[in-house]
Amino acid sequence: MPSIDLRGYEKKKAPKNNGPDLGNRVSAFFNREINLGGNGLPDQKKEFLYLELGSLLTAGIDFSSAIQLLTADQRKEKDKILFAEIRSAVLEGTAFSAALDKTGKFSLYEIYSLQIGEETGKLTEVLLDLAAFFKNKIKQRRTIISSLTYPVIVLSASMGLLLFMIHFVVPMFGDIFKRFGGELPWITQKIIAFSEAVQSGFLPFVVLVITLAAFVTKFKDSLAFRRVTANVILKLPLVGNLVQKIYLARLANSMRLLINAKLPLLRAIALCRQMIGYYPIQVSLEQVEESVLQGASLHESLKRFPIYPPKMIQLVKVGEETNKLDHFFGWVAEQYITEVEYKTSTLSNAMQPLIILFLGAIVAVILIALYLPLFQMSNNLQ
């Protein structure tokens, strides 16, 4: 089958109603917030689209046939309709990036990267880079979820058992002890008092939780809330460093992709600033962009902010000196992704026995407190 001529494809004249030109699109981009992941299309579908399309184009299959093959491979009707709409728009002369933009299911981060790929004749490379980006993102998310699932399940089940004991078992024993009279051991008195406090404060506790949830939902997007929560999380042992590395890996991977697509450094920074929703990085990139615009180097601009580790700064410096920023950003991303996976796995393995030991100790204390009076009464009867 004939191969696609990417340069010829990109130079096709789009119909007048296909949307704003490049200048207007860039302007619109800088005034809109990127929602990485799109509006409804899962990351797995995006990885499939970019990987399969890039592979088919690399194999010499023309664009129309490649999209048709992808459409036929979809099981869900809505996905078939989506891919058919993209193919139809491309056949009518619309650029592939514009066709994706019209669906409203792809982020401007992807649209702009593909548009640069079309203009530079490197669409296939950008497609494969985007596929790798979403593959790493999915892998990272799955690793974190799988590592934390078991501890969360164990903790939830154990807390449910403790609440059951405090709410039902302890009051039952408390009534028995009251009937027999006598002075209870100190530990038993404290456990019964705690149980009574839990029962009397259960409703206010529920109201407090609902109020906090409503408060977080309302103010979670405000700058003050994001600043406070980010600072608190960063100061948490283990967790703070883990969250920092997750977002730095995402930033480095995004910079690698955009720089590799021959995007100007300032535009790449602006894209990442709007894409990364993490407050410390987002705020710092605003000042980094301004500093680079005034002539400062990227590593000097990043060095002013503690969110960026010294090792990352040094690698960025080497990348600037050797004109291989994309390579070193890719190196940083790979190192941080590997480190996050290792630390998440280690944290999960460490949490499991600690949770079991901690909750086992609490259950043991409750049981001792409940059975100690029974042993005393048995001794008195003898």
C-alpha positions as CSV (number, residue, x, y, z in Angstrom):
1,M,0.0,0.0,0.0
2,P,1.3,3.5,-0.6
3,S,3.0,5.3,2.3
4,I,1.7,8.6,3.6
5,D,3.5,11.7,2.8
6,L,3.4,13.6,6.1
7,R,4.7,16.8,4.7
8,G,2.1,16.9,2.0
9,Y,-0.6,16.0,4.4
10,E,0.3,18.8,6.8
11,K,0.3,21.4,4.1
12,K,-3.3,20.6,3.0
13,K,-5.5,23.6,3.1
14,A,-8.2,23.2,5.6
15,P,-11.8,24.4,5.0
16,K,-12.6,27.9,6.4
17,N,-14.8,26.5,9.1
18,N,-12.2,24.2,10.6
19,G,-11.3,26.6,13.4
20,P,-8.7,29.4,14.1
21,D,-5.3,29.5,12.5
22,L,-2.1,28.7,14.3
23,G,-1.6,32.1,15.8
24,N,-5.1,32.2,17.2
25,R,-4.8,28.6,18.4
26,V,-1.5,29.4,20.3
27,S,-3.2,32.4,21.8
28,A,-6.2,30.3,22.9
29,F,-3.9,27.7,24.3
30,F,-2.1,30.1,26.6
31,N,-5.5,31.3,27.9
32,R,-6.9,27.8,28.6
33,E,-6.2,25.3,31.3
34,I,-5.0,21.9,30.2
35,N,-6.8,18.9,31.6
36,L,-4.3,16.1,31.0
37,G,-6.3,13.0,30.2
38,G,-8.9,14.7,28.1
39,N,-12.7,14.9,28.8
40,G,-13.9,11.4,28.7
41,L,-11.4,9.3,26.7
42,P,-9.4,7.1,29.0
43,D,-5.6,7.1,29.0
44,Q,-5.6,3.5,27.8
45,K,-7.5,4.5,24.7
46,K,-5.1,7.3,24.0
47,E,-2.1,5.1,24.4
48,F,-3.8,2.6,21.9
49,L,-4.6,5.3,19.4
50,Y,-1.1,6.9,19.4
51,L,0.8,3.6,19.5
52,E,-1.2,1.8,16.8
53,L,-1.4,4.8,14.5
54,G,2.3,5.6,14.9
55,S,3.2,2.0,14.2
56,L,1.0,1.7,11.2
57,L,2.3,4.9,9.7
58,T,5.9,3.7,10.3
59,A,5.0,0.5,8.5
60,G,4.0,2.5,5.4
61,I,0.2,2.3,5.7
62,D,-1.6,5.4,4.5
63,F,-3.4,7.5,7.1
64,S,-6.9,6.7,6.0
65,S,-6.4,3.0,6.1
66,A,-4.6,3.2,9.4
67,I,-7.6,5.1,11.0
68,Q,-10.0,2.6,9.4
69,L,-8.1,-0.3,10.9
70,L,-8.2,1.3,14.3
71,T,-11.9,2.0,14.0
72,A,-12.6,-1.6,13.1
73,D,-10.7,-2.8,16.2
74,Q,-13.0,-0.9,18.6
75,R,-15.6,-2.9,20.4
76,K,-17.6,0.0,21.8
77,E,-19.9,1.8,19.4
78,K,-19.1,5.2,20.8
79,D,-15.3,4.6,20.2
80,K,-16.1,3.5,16.6
81,I,-18.1,6.7,16.1
82,L,-15.3,8.8,17.5
83,F,-12.6,7.3,15.3
84,A,-14.9,7.5,12.3
85,E,-15.4,11.2,12.9
86,I,-11.7,11.7,13.1
87,R,-11.1,9.8,9.8
88,S,-13.9,11.7,8.1
89,A,-12.5,15.1,9.2
90,V,-9.0,14.2,8.0
91,L,-10.3,13.0,4.6
92,E,-12.1,16.4,4.2
93,G,-8.8,18.2,4.6
94,T,-8.6,18.9,8.3
95,A,-5.3,18.4,10.0
96,F,-5.1,15.5,12.3
97,S,-4.5,17.7,15.4
98,A,-7.5,19.9,14.5
99,A,-9.7,16.8,14.0
100,L,-8.8,15.6,17.5
101,D,-9.4,19.1,18.9
102,K,-12.9,19.1,17.4
103,T,-13.9,16.0,19.4
104,G,-13.3,17.8,22.7
105,K,-11.8,14.6,24.2
106,F,-8.1,15.5,23.9
107,S,-6.1,17.9,25.9
108,L,-4.4,20.9,24.3
109,Y,-1.1,19.4,25.5
110,E,-1.7,16.6,23.0
111,I,-3.2,18.8,20.3
112,Y,-0.3,21.2,20.3
113,S,2.3,18.5,20.3
114,L,0.7,16.8,17.3
115,Q,0.4,20.2,15.6
116,I,4.1,20.7,16.0
117,G,4.7,17.2,14.7
118,E,2.6,18.0,11.6
119,E,4.4,21.2,10.9
120,T,7.9,19.7,11.3
121,G,7.2,16.5,9.4
122,K,7.6,14.4,12.6
123,L,4.1,13.4,13.3
124,T,5.0,9.7,13.6
125,E,7.7,10.4,16.2
126,V,5.3,12.6,18.2
127,L,2.6,9.9,18.1
128,L,5.0,7.3,19.5
129,D,6.3,9.8,22.1
130,L,2.7,10.4,23.2
131,A,2.1,6.7,23.4
132,A,5.2,6.2,25.6
133,F,4.1,9.2,27.7
134,F,0.6,7.7,28.4
135,K,2.1,4.2,28.9
136,N,4.4,5.5,31.6
137,K,1.6,7.4,33.2
138,I,-0.6,4.4,33.3
139,K,2.2,2.2,34.6
140,Q,3.0,4.6,37.4
141,R,-0.6,4.9,38.4
142,R,-1.1,1.1,38.4
143,T,2.0,0.6,40.4
144,I,1.0,3.1,43.1
145,I,-2.6,1.7,43.3
146,S,-1.5,-2.0,43.4
147,S,1.1,-1.2,46.1
148,L,-1.4,0.6,48.3
149,T,-4.5,-1.5,47.8
150,Y,-3.7,-4.3,50.2
151,P,-2.7,-1.9,53.1
152,V,-5.8,0.1,52.6
153,I,-8.0,-3.0,52.6
154,V,-6.3,-4.3,55.7
155,L,-6.6,-1.0,57.5
156,S,-10.2,-0.5,56.5
157,A,-11.2,-4.0,57.7
158,S,-9.3,-3.7,60.9
159,M,-10.8,-0.3,61.7
160,G,-14.2,-1.7,61.0
161,L,-13.5,-4.5,63.5
162,L,-12.3,-2.0,66.1
163,L,-15.4,0.2,65.7
164,F,-17.6,-2.8,66.0
165,M,-15.9,-3.8,69.3
166,I,-16.0,-0.3,70.6
167,H,-19.6,0.3,69.6
168,F,-21.2,-3.1,70.5
169,V,-18.9,-5.4,72.4
170,V,-17.5,-3.0,75.0
171,P,-20.9,-1.6,76.0
172,M,-22.3,-5.1,76.4
173,F,-19.4,-6.0,78.8
174,G,-19.9,-2.6,80.5
175,D,-23.5,-3.4,81.4
176,I,-22.4,-6.8,82.8
177,F,-19.8,-5.2,85.0
178,K,-22.3,-2.6,86.3
179,R,-24.6,-5.4,87.4
180,F,-21.9,-7.1,89.4
181,G,-20.7,-3.8,90.9
182,G,-17.3,-3.4,92.4
183,E,-14.3,-1.3,91.3
184,L,-13.1,-2.0,87.8
185,P,-9.4,-2.1,86.8
186,W,-8.0,1.2,85.5
187,I,-7.6,0.0,81.9
188,T,-11.1,-1.3,81.8
189,Q,-12.5,2.0,83.1
190,K,-10.6,3.9,80.4
191,I,-11.8,1.6,77.6
192,I,-15.5,1.8,78.7
193,A,-15.2,5.6,79.0
194,F,-13.7,5.8,75.5
195,S,-16.6,3.6,74.2
196,E,-19.2,5.9,75.8
197,A,-17.4,8.9,74.3
198,V,-17.4,7.4,70.8
199,Q,-21.1,6.6,71.0
200,S,-22.1,10.0,72.2
201,G,-19.9,11.8,69.7
202,F,-20.7,9.6,66.7
203,L,-23.3,11.9,65.2
204,P,-21.2,15.1,65.7
205,F,-18.3,13.2,64.1
206,V,-20.3,12.3,61.0
207,V,-21.5,15.9,60.7
208,L,-17.9,17.1,61.0
209,V,-16.7,14.7,58.3
210,I,-19.5,15.8,56.0
211,T,-18.7,19.5,56.7
212,L,-15.0,19.0,56.0
213,A,-15.9,17.1,52.7
214,A,-18.1,19.9,51.6
215,F,-15.4,22.5,52.5
216,V,-12.7,20.6,50.5
217,T,-15.0,20.2,47.5
218,K,-15.8,23.9,47.5
219,F,-12.3,25.3,48.0
220,K,-10.1,22.6,46.5
221,D,-9.3,24.6,43.4
222,S,-8.5,27.9,45.3
223,L,-4.9,29.0,45.4
224,A,-4.8,29.3,49.2
225,F,-6.2,25.7,49.7
226,R,-3.8,24.2,47.2
227,R,-0.8,26.1,48.7
228,V,-1.6,24.9,52.2
229,T,-2.3,21.3,51.3
230,A,0.8,21.1,49.1
231,N,3.0,22.5,51.9
232,V,1.5,20.1,54.5
233,I,2.0,17.1,52.2
234,L,5.6,18.0,51.4
235,K,6.4,18.0,55.1
236,L,5.0,14.6,55.7
237,P,7.7,11.9,56.2
238,L,8.1,9.5,53.2
239,V,4.8,10.7,51.6
240,G,6.0,14.2,50.9
241,N,9.1,13.0,49.0
242,L,7.1,10.5,47.1
243,V,4.5,13.0,45.9
244,Q,7.3,15.4,44.9
245,K,9.0,12.7,42.8
246,I,5.8,11.8,41.1
247,Y,5.1,15.3,39.9
248,L,8.8,16.0,39.0
249,A,8.7,12.8,36.9
250,R,5.6,14.0,35.1
251,L,7.2,17.4,34.5
252,A,10.4,16.0,33.2
253,N,8.6,13.6,30.9
254,S,6.4,16.4,29.5
255,M,9.4,18.6,28.9
256,R,11.2,15.8,27.1
257,L,8.3,15.2,24.8
258,L,7.8,18.9,24.0
259,I,11.5,19.7,23.5
260,N,11.9,16.6,21.4
261,A,9.1,17.9,19.2
262,K,11.2,21.0,18.6
263,L,9.0,23.2,20.6
264,P,10.6,26.5,21.8
265,L,11.7,26.3,25.4
266,L,9.4,29.1,26.6
267,R,6.3,27.5,25.0
268,A,7.3,24.1,26.5
269,I,7.5,25.7,30.0
270,A,4.2,27.4,29.5
271,L,2.6,24.1,28.4
272,C,3.9,22.3,31.4
273,R,2.9,25.1,33.7
274,Q,-0.7,24.8,32.6
275,M,-0.6,21.0,32.5
276,I,1.0,20.3,36.0
277,G,-1.7,21.0,38.5
278,Y,0.6,20.7,41.5
279,Y,0.8,24.1,43.2
280,P,4.6,24.4,44.0
281,I,5.6,23.4,40.4
282,Q,2.9,25.5,38.8
283,V,3.8,28.6,40.7
284,S,7.5,28.2,40.2
285,L,7.2,27.7,36.5
286,E,5.5,31.0,36.2
287,Q,8.6,32.7,37.5
288,V,10.9,30.4,35.6
289,E,9.2,31.3,32.4
290,E,9.7,35.0,33.2
291,S,13.3,34.5,34.2
292,V,14.1,32.6,31.0
293,L,12.4,35.3,29.0
294,Q,14.8,37.8,30.5
295,G,17.8,35.8,29.4
296,A,18.6,33.5,32.4
297,S,19.3,29.8,31.8
298,L,16.8,27.2,32.7
299,H,18.9,25.5,35.4
300,E,19.6,28.9,37.1
301,S,15.9,29.7,37.1
302,L,14.9,26.3,38.5
303,K,17.7,26.6,41.2
304,R,15.8,29.3,43.0
305,F,13.0,26.9,44.1
306,P,13.5,24.1,46.7
307,I,11.0,21.9,44.9
308,Y,13.7,21.0,42.3
309,P,16.4,18.8,43.8
310,P,20.1,19.7,43.2
311,K,20.7,16.5,41.1
312,M,17.9,17.5,38.7
313,I,19.4,21.0,38.4
314,Q,22.8,19.6,37.5
315,L,21.3,17.3,34.9
316,V,19.4,20.2,33.3
317,K,22.6,22.3,33.3
318,V,24.5,19.5,31.5
319,G,21.5,19.2,29.0
320,E,21.7,23.0,28.3
321,E,25.5,22.9,27.8
322,T,25.3,19.9,25.4
323,N,22.1,21.0,23.7
324,K,20.5,17.7,24.7
325,L,17.8,18.9,27.1
326,D,15.3,16.3,25.9
327,H,17.7,13.5,26.6
328,F,18.5,14.6,30.1
329,F,14.8,15.4,30.9
330,G,14.1,11.8,29.8
331,W,16.8,10.6,32.1
332,V,15.4,12.5,35.0
333,A,11.9,11.2,34.3
334,E,13.1,7.6,34.1
335,Q,15.1,7.9,37.3
336,Y,12.2,9.4,39.3
337,I,9.7,6.9,37.9
338,T,11.9,4.0,39.0
339,E,12.5,5.6,42.4
340,V,8.7,6.2,42.9
341,E,8.0,2.5,42.0
342,Y,10.7,1.3,44.4
343,K,9.7,3.6,47.3
344,T,6.0,2.8,46.8
345,S,6.7,-1.0,46.8
346,T,8.9,-0.6,49.9
347,L,6.4,1.6,51.7
348,S,3.6,-0.9,51.0
349,N,5.7,-3.9,52.2
350,A,6.6,-2.0,55.4
351,M,3.1,-0.8,56.0
352,Q,1.5,-4.3,55.9
353,P,3.1,-5.8,59.0
354,L,3.1,-2.5,60.9
355,I,-0.6,-2.1,60.4
356,I,-1.3,-5.7,61.5
357,L,1.0,-5.3,64.6
358,F,-0.5,-1.9,65.6
359,L,-4.1,-2.9,65.2
360,G,-3.4,-6.3,66.8
361,A,-2.0,-4.5,69.8
362,I,-5.1,-2.3,70.1
363,V,-7.4,-5.4,69.9
364,A,-5.2,-7.1,72.5
365,V,-5.5,-4.1,74.9
366,I,-9.3,-4.1,74.5
367,L,-9.6,-7.8,75.1
368,I,-7.4,-7.6,78.2
369,A,-9.4,-4.7,79.5
370,L,-12.7,-6.7,79.0
371,Y,-11.5,-10.0,80.5
372,L,-9.4,-8.7,83.4
373,P,-12.5,-8.0,85.5
374,L,-13.8,-11.4,84.8
375,F,-10.6,-13.0,86.0
376,Q,-10.8,-10.9,89.2
377,M,-14.4,-11.9,89.8
378,S,-13.5,-15.5,89.3
379,N,-10.7,-15.3,91.8
380,N,-13.0,-13.6,94.3
381,L,-15.6,-16.3,94.0
382,Q,-12.9,-18.9,94.7
